Amino acid sequence: MNIDWAALGSVFGVSLVATVALVGLFTLGIVGLAQRETGGESGTGGTGGPAVSVRSAGAYLCFALCVAAVAYGIYLIVA
């Protein structure tokens, strides 16, 4: 049995980078939604105007990228 260590290391590296990126995106989405709920950094406690909608849009974009990455991974496994 012959193990291709270079290929194994490559798969490990790509998996590590993809995992950190996906968790980072999801975390940014959660932080964006949490700031929306608390009114952000303005201290108003209510609606923060355009800044809140930009944070919400950014959070939803992060979640959409997470869904796209998971869907692409499932596509690679099935295809």
Summary of the structure (lengths in Angstrom):
residues: 79
radius of gyration: 18.4
end to end distance: 27.1
largest distance: 65.3
contacts: 181
relative contact order: 0.12
helix: 80%
strand: 0%
